[in-house]
């Protein structure tokens, strides 16, 4: 199972907001820092705003900010929002897709795998990630430009 760029980049964007301390940050600054296309970031932000994870602020000092404290935002919420259901195979969530579901021992393993993934994502918040990032010695990368 692989997370798409949508899920990975979405977590990185939210992590950067958490690391920046809750203020409003222009999208272009996050795009540059995270090396994500601004156009792609705009597509990531829309569902996060709709779900109430991020707030958008218009104007000269506009940008985005977290809508709630980082310790209240679980990774499971972010990944499910951006990626959809977390299932390694279709029969885990919908046994009707396979006539063998009730007899299939490999399905039992895929169910166990799904539970393990959900458990990890449910146990971690943006606050936890921010603390882990700080312990690595880098809050976020901001490039300096000299003229």
Rosetta constraint file for C-alpha pairs under 8 A:
AtomPair CA 1 CA 88 HARMONIC 5.69 0.50
AtomPair CA 3 CA 7 HARMONIC 5.95 0.50
AtomPair CA 3 CA 8 HARMONIC 6.53 0.50
AtomPair CA 3 CA 83 HARMONIC 7.31 0.50
AtomPair CA 4 CA 8 HARMONIC 6.42 0.50
AtomPair CA 4 CA 83 HARMONIC 7.27 0.50
AtomPair CA 5 CA 9 HARMONIC 5.59 0.50
AtomPair CA 5 CA 10 HARMONIC 7.94 0.50
AtomPair CA 6 CA 10 HARMONIC 5.84 0.50
AtomPair CA 6 CA 44 HARMONIC 6.66 0.50
AtomPair CA 6 CA 82 HARMONIC 6.30 0.50
AtomPair CA 6 CA 83 HARMONIC 7.15 0.50
AtomPair CA 7 CA 11 HARMONIC 6.29 0.50
AtomPair CA 7 CA 78 HARMONIC 7.50 0.50
AtomPair CA 7 CA 79 HARMONIC 5.61 0.50
AtomPair CA 7 CA 82 HARMONIC 5.44 0.50
AtomPair CA 7 CA 83 HARMONIC 5.86 0.50
AtomPair CA 8 CA 12 HARMONIC 6.39 0.50
AtomPair CA 9 CA 13 HARMONIC 6.10 0.50
AtomPair CA 9 CA 36 HARMONIC 7.67 0.50
AtomPair CA 10 CA 14 HARMONIC 6.30 0.50
AtomPair CA 10 CA 44 HARMONIC 6.25 0.50
AtomPair CA 10 CA 45 HARMONIC 7.84 0.50
AtomPair CA 10 CA 78 HARMONIC 7.48 0.50
AtomPair CA 10 CA 82 HARMONIC 7.44 0.50
AtomPair CA 11 CA 15 HARMONIC 5.96 0.50
AtomPair CA 11 CA 75 HARMONIC 7.57 0.50
AtomPair CA 11 CA 78 HARMONIC 6.94 0.50
AtomPair CA 11 CA 79 HARMONIC 7.73 0.50
AtomPair CA 12 CA 16 HARMONIC 6.17 0.50
AtomPair CA 12 CA 34 HARMONIC 7.38 0.50
AtomPair CA 13 CA 17 HARMONIC 6.45 0.50
AtomPair CA 13 CA 30 HARMONIC 6.85 0.50
AtomPair CA 13 CA 34 HARMONIC 7.36 0.50
AtomPair CA 14 CA 18 HARMONIC 6.25 0.50
AtomPair CA 14 CA 66 HARMONIC 7.46 0.50
AtomPair CA 14 CA 126 HARMONIC 7.34 0.50
AtomPair CA 15 CA 19 HARMONIC 6.15 0.50
AtomPair CA 15 CA 126 HARMONIC 6.00 0.50
AtomPair CA 15 CA 129 HARMONIC 6.89 0.50
AtomPair CA 15 CA 130 HARMONIC 6.29 0.50
AtomPair CA 16 CA 20 HARMONIC 6.16 0.50
AtomPair CA 16 CA 30 HARMONIC 7.40 0.50
AtomPair CA 16 CA 139 HARMONIC 7.94 0.50
AtomPair CA 16 CA 140 HARMONIC 6.52 0.50
AtomPair CA 17 CA 21 HARMONIC 6.80 0.50
AtomPair CA 17 CA 22 HARMONIC 6.37 0.50
AtomPair CA 17 CA 23 HARMONIC 7.69 0.50
AtomPair CA 17 CA 25 HARMONIC 7.38 0.50
AtomPair CA 17 CA 65 HARMONIC 6.33 0.50
AtomPair CA 17 CA 66 HARMONIC 6.57 0.50
AtomPair CA 18 CA 22 HARMONIC 6.11 0.50
AtomPair CA 18 CA 66 HARMONIC 7.28 0.50
AtomPair CA 18 CA 70 HARMONIC 5.97 0.50
AtomPair CA 18 CA 126 HARMONIC 6.67 0.50
AtomPair CA 18 CA 127 HARMONIC 6.93 0.50
AtomPair CA 18 CA 130 HARMONIC 6.48 0.50
AtomPair CA 19 CA 130 HARMONIC 5.77 0.50
AtomPair CA 19 CA 139 HARMONIC 6.02 0.50
AtomPair CA 19 CA 140 HARMONIC 7.11 0.50
AtomPair CA 20 CA 139 HARMONIC 8.00 0.50
AtomPair CA 22 CA 65 HARMONIC 6.10 0.50
AtomPair CA 22 CA 66 HARMONIC 6.16 0.50
AtomPair CA 22 CA 69 HARMONIC 7.82 0.50
AtomPair CA 23 CA 65 HARMONIC 5.91 0.50
AtomPair CA 23 CA 66 HARMONIC 7.98 0.50
AtomPair CA 24 CA 57 HARMONIC 7.31 0.50
AtomPair CA 24 CA 61 HARMONIC 7.72 0.50
AtomPair CA 24 CA 62 HARMONIC 6.68 0.50
AtomPair CA 24 CA 63 HARMONIC 5.53 0.50
AtomPair CA 24 CA 64 HARMONIC 5.16 0.50
AtomPair CA 24 CA 65 HARMONIC 4.72 0.50
AtomPair CA 25 CA 29 HARMONIC 6.95 0.50
AtomPair CA 25 CA 30 HARMONIC 7.26 0.50
AtomPair CA 25 CA 62 HARMONIC 7.15 0.50
AtomPair CA 25 CA 63 HARMONIC 4.92 0.50
AtomPair CA 25 CA 64 HARMONIC 5.40 0.50
AtomPair CA 25 CA 65 HARMONIC 6.37 0.50
AtomPair CA 26 CA 30 HARMONIC 6.80 0.50
AtomPair CA 26 CA 61 HARMONIC 7.57 0.50
AtomPair CA 26 CA 62 HARMONIC 6.06 0.50
AtomPair CA 26 CA 63 HARMONIC 3.92 0.50
AtomPair CA 26 CA 64 HARMONIC 6.34 0.50
AtomPair CA 27 CA 31 HARMONIC 6.04 0.50
AtomPair CA 27 CA 38 HARMONIC 7.05 0.50
AtomPair CA 27 CA 41 HARMONIC 7.55 0.50
AtomPair CA 27 CA 42 HARMONIC 7.94 0.50
AtomPair CA 27 CA 63 HARMONIC 5.63 0.50
AtomPair CA 27 CA 64 HARMONIC 6.78 0.50
AtomPair CA 28 CA 32 HARMONIC 6.06 0.50
AtomPair CA 28 CA 38 HARMONIC 6.22 0.50
AtomPair CA 29 CA 33 HARMONIC 6.09 0.50
AtomPair CA 30 CA 34 HARMONIC 5.83 0.50
AtomPair CA 30 CA 35 HARMONIC 7.98 0.50
AtomPair CA 30 CA 36 HARMONIC 7.96 0.50
AtomPair CA 31 CA 35 HARMONIC 5.53 0.50
AtomPair CA 31 CA 36 HARMONIC 4.77 0.50
AtomPair CA 31 CA 37 HARMONIC 5.99 0.50
AtomPair CA 31 CA 38 HARMONIC 5.47 0.50
AtomPair CA 31 CA 41 HARMONIC 6.87 0.50
AtomPair CA 32 CA 36 HARMONIC 6.62 0.50
AtomPair CA 32 CA 37 HARMONIC 7.92 0.50
AtomPair CA 32 CA 142 HARMONIC 7.93 0.50
AtomPair CA 33 CA 140 HARMONIC 7.44 0.50
AtomPair CA 33 CA 141 HARMONIC 5.65 0.50
AtomPair CA 33 CA 142 HARMONIC 5.38 0.50
AtomPair CA 33 CA 143 HARMONIC 6.96 0.50
AtomPair CA 34 CA 141 HARMONIC 7.61 0.50
AtomPair CA 36 CA 40 HARMONIC 6.98 0.50
AtomPair CA 36 CA 41 HARMONIC 6.69 0.50
AtomPair CA 37 CA 41 HARMONIC 6.20 0.50
AtomPair CA 38 CA 42 HARMONIC 6.28 0.50
AtomPair CA 39 CA 43 HARMONIC 6.79 0.50
AtomPair CA 40 CA 44 HARMONIC 6.51 0.50
AtomPair CA 41 CA 45 HARMONIC 6.16 0.50
AtomPair CA 42 CA 46 HARMONIC 6.61 0.50
AtomPair CA 43 CA 47 HARMONIC 7.80 0.50
AtomPair CA 44 CA 48 HARMONIC 7.01 0.50
AtomPair CA 44 CA 82 HARMONIC 7.84 0.50
AtomPair CA 45 CA 49 HARMONIC 6.12 0.50
AtomPair CA 45 CA 54 HARMONIC 7.57 0.50
AtomPair CA 46 CA 50 HARMONIC 6.27 0.50
AtomPair CA 47 CA 51 HARMONIC 6.07 0.50
AtomPair CA 47 CA 81 HARMONIC 7.45 0.50
AtomPair CA 47 CA 82 HARMONIC 7.47 0.50
AtomPair CA 48 CA 52 HARMONIC 6.34 0.50
AtomPair CA 48 CA 53 HARMONIC 5.31 0.50
AtomPair CA 48 CA 54 HARMONIC 5.54 0.50
AtomPair CA 48 CA 78 HARMONIC 8.00 0.50
AtomPair CA 48 CA 81 HARMONIC 7.80 0.50
AtomPair CA 49 CA 53 HARMONIC 5.91 0.50
AtomPair CA 49 CA 54 HARMONIC 4.76 0.50
AtomPair CA 49 CA 55 HARMONIC 5.71 0.50
AtomPair CA 49 CA 56 HARMONIC 7.07 0.50
AtomPair CA 52 CA 67 HARMONIC 6.24 0.50
AtomPair CA 53 CA 66 HARMONIC 6.06 0.50
AtomPair CA 53 CA 67 HARMONIC 5.18 0.50
AtomPair CA 53 CA 68 HARMONIC 6.64 0.50
AtomPair CA 53 CA 73 HARMONIC 7.51 0.50
AtomPair CA 54 CA 64 HARMONIC 6.55 0.50
AtomPair CA 54 CA 65 HARMONIC 5.64 0.50
AtomPair CA 54 CA 66 HARMONIC 4.53 0.50
AtomPair CA 54 CA 67 HARMONIC 4.73 0.50
AtomPair CA 54 CA 68 HARMONIC 7.77 0.50
AtomPair CA 55 CA 64 HARMONIC 5.60 0.50
AtomPair CA 55 CA 65 HARMONIC 5.44 0.50
AtomPair CA 55 CA 66 HARMONIC 6.10 0.50
AtomPair CA 55 CA 67 HARMONIC 5.29 0.50
AtomPair CA 56 CA 62 HARMONIC 7.42 0.50
AtomPair CA 56 CA 63 HARMONIC 5.88 0.50
AtomPair CA 56 CA 64 HARMONIC 4.56 0.50
AtomPair CA 56 CA 65 HARMONIC 6.70 0.50
AtomPair CA 57 CA 61 HARMONIC 7.80 0.50
AtomPair CA 57 CA 62 HARMONIC 4.64 0.50
AtomPair CA 57 CA 63 HARMONIC 5.21 0.50
AtomPair CA 57 CA 64 HARMONIC 5.92 0.50
AtomPair CA 57 CA 65 HARMONIC 7.91 0.50
AtomPair CA 58 CA 62 HARMONIC 4.46 0.50
AtomPair CA 58 CA 63 HARMONIC 6.52 0.50
AtomPair CA 66 CA 70 HARMONIC 7.48 0.50
AtomPair CA 68 CA 72 HARMONIC 6.67 0.50
AtomPair CA 68 CA 73 HARMONIC 7.40 0.50
AtomPair CA 69 CA 73 HARMONIC 7.07 0.50
AtomPair CA 70 CA 125 HARMONIC 6.63 0.50
AtomPair CA 70 CA 126 HARMONIC 4.86 0.50
AtomPair CA 70 CA 127 HARMONIC 4.78 0.50
AtomPair CA 71 CA 125 HARMONIC 5.53 0.50
AtomPair CA 71 CA 126 HARMONIC 6.04 0.50
AtomPair CA 71 CA 127 HARMONIC 4.73 0.50
AtomPair CA 71 CA 128 HARMONIC 7.30 0.50
AtomPair CA 72 CA 125 HARMONIC 6.77 0.50
AtomPair CA 72 CA 126 HARMONIC 7.81 0.50
AtomPair CA 73 CA 77 HARMONIC 6.98 0.50
AtomPair CA 73 CA 78 HARMONIC 7.74 0.50
AtomPair CA 73 CA 125 HARMONIC 5.39 0.50
AtomPair CA 73 CA 126 HARMONIC 5.87 0.50
AtomPair CA 73 CA 127 HARMONIC 7.92 0.50
AtomPair CA 74 CA 78 HARMONIC 6.82 0.50
AtomPair CA 74 CA 121 HARMONIC 6.99 0.50
AtomPair CA 74 CA 122 HARMONIC 5.99 0.50
AtomPair CA 74 CA 123 HARMONIC 7.30 0.50
AtomPair CA 74 CA 124 HARMONIC 5.78 0.50
AtomPair CA 74 CA 125 HARMONIC 4.15 0.50
AtomPair CA 74 CA 126 HARMONIC 6.42 0.50
AtomPair CA 75 CA 79 HARMONIC 6.07 0.50
AtomPair CA 75 CA 121 HARMONIC 5.03 0.50
AtomPair CA 75 CA 122 HARMONIC 6.29 0.50
AtomPair CA 75 CA 123 HARMONIC 7.93 0.50
AtomPair CA 75 CA 124 HARMONIC 5.88 0.50
AtomPair CA 75 CA 125 HARMONIC 5.56 0.50
AtomPair CA 75 CA 126 HARMONIC 6.81 0.50
AtomPair CA 76 CA 80 HARMONIC 5.92 0.50
AtomPair CA 76 CA 118 HARMONIC 6.69 0.50
AtomPair CA 76 CA 121 HARMONIC 4.58 0.50
AtomPair CA 76 CA 122 HARMONIC 5.03 0.50
AtomPair CA 76 CA 124 HARMONIC 7.94 0.50
AtomPair CA 77 CA 81 HARMONIC 6.06 0.50
AtomPair CA 77 CA 122 HARMONIC 7.89 0.50
AtomPair CA 78 CA 82 HARMONIC 6.21 0.50
AtomPair CA 79 CA 83 HARMONIC 5.47 0.50
AtomPair CA 79 CA 84 HARMONIC 7.20 0.50
AtomPair CA 80 CA 84 HARMONIC 4.62 0.50
AtomPair CA 80 CA 85 HARMONIC 5.75 0.50
AtomPair CA 80 CA 86 HARMONIC 6.84 0.50
AtomPair CA 86 CA 114 HARMONIC 6.56 0.50
AtomPair CA 86 CA 117 HARMONIC 7.88 0.50
AtomPair CA 86 CA 118 HARMONIC 7.43 0.50
AtomPair CA 87 CA 92 HARMONIC 6.41 0.50
AtomPair CA 87 CA 93 HARMONIC 6.99 0.50
AtomPair CA 87 CA 110 HARMONIC 7.73 0.50
AtomPair CA 87 CA 111 HARMONIC 7.88 0.50
AtomPair CA 87 CA 114 HARMONIC 5.68 0.50
AtomPair CA 88 CA 92 HARMONIC 7.60 0.50
AtomPair CA 88 CA 110 HARMONIC 6.31 0.50
AtomPair CA 88 CA 113 HARMONIC 7.67 0.50
AtomPair CA 88 CA 114 HARMONIC 6.74 0.50
AtomPair CA 89 CA 110 HARMONIC 7.06 0.50
AtomPair CA 90 CA 94 HARMONIC 6.05 0.50
AtomPair CA 90 CA 95 HARMONIC 7.65 0.50
AtomPair CA 90 CA 97 HARMONIC 6.98 0.50
AtomPair CA 91 CA 95 HARMONIC 4.42 0.50
AtomPair CA 91 CA 96 HARMONIC 6.93 0.50
AtomPair CA 91 CA 97 HARMONIC 5.69 0.50
AtomPair CA 91 CA 98 HARMONIC 6.32 0.50
AtomPair CA 91 CA 101 HARMONIC 6.79 0.50
AtomPair CA 91 CA 107 HARMONIC 7.17 0.50
AtomPair CA 92 CA 107 HARMONIC 6.57 0.50
AtomPair CA 92 CA 110 HARMONIC 6.74 0.50
AtomPair CA 92 CA 111 HARMONIC 5.81 0.50
AtomPair CA 95 CA 99 HARMONIC 7.81 0.50
AtomPair CA 95 CA 101 HARMONIC 5.51 0.50
AtomPair CA 95 CA 102 HARMONIC 7.71 0.50
AtomPair CA 96 CA 101 HARMONIC 7.44 0.50
AtomPair CA 100 CA 104 HARMONIC 5.73 0.50
AtomPair CA 101 CA 107 HARMONIC 6.69 0.50
AtomPair CA 104 CA 108 HARMONIC 7.02 0.50
AtomPair CA 105 CA 109 HARMONIC 6.77 0.50
AtomPair CA 106 CA 110 HARMONIC 6.36 0.50
AtomPair CA 107 CA 111 HARMONIC 6.14 0.50
AtomPair CA 108 CA 112 HARMONIC 6.28 0.50
AtomPair CA 109 CA 113 HARMONIC 6.13 0.50
AtomPair CA 110 CA 114 HARMONIC 6.15 0.50
AtomPair CA 111 CA 115 HARMONIC 6.29 0.50
AtomPair CA 112 CA 116 HARMONIC 6.26 0.50
AtomPair CA 113 CA 117 HARMONIC 6.28 0.50
AtomPair CA 114 CA 118 HARMONIC 6.11 0.50
AtomPair CA 115 CA 119 HARMONIC 5.95 0.50
AtomPair CA 116 CA 120 HARMONIC 6.37 0.50
AtomPair CA 117 CA 121 HARMONIC 6.28 0.50
AtomPair CA 118 CA 122 HARMONIC 5.81 0.50
AtomPair CA 119 CA 123 HARMONIC 6.09 0.50
AtomPair CA 120 CA 124 HARMONIC 6.60 0.50
AtomPair CA 124 CA 128 HARMONIC 5.93 0.50
AtomPair CA 124 CA 129 HARMONIC 7.27 0.50
AtomPair CA 125 CA 129 HARMONIC 6.49 0.50
AtomPair CA 126 CA 130 HARMONIC 6.07 0.50
AtomPair CA 127 CA 131 HARMONIC 6.23 0.50
AtomPair CA 128 CA 132 HARMONIC 6.20 0.50
AtomPair CA 129 CA 133 HARMONIC 6.08 0.50
AtomPair CA 130 CA 134 HARMONIC 6.13 0.50
AtomPair CA 130 CA 139 HARMONIC 7.66 0.50
AtomPair CA 131 CA 135 HARMONIC 6.22 0.50
AtomPair CA 132 CA 136 HARMONIC 6.60 0.50
AtomPair CA 133 CA 137 HARMONIC 6.84 0.50
AtomPair CA 133 CA 138 HARMONIC 6.17 0.50
AtomPair CA 133 CA 139 HARMONIC 6.16 0.50
AtomPair CA 134 CA 138 HARMONIC 5.60 0.50
AtomPair CA 134 CA 139 HARMONIC 5.35 0.50
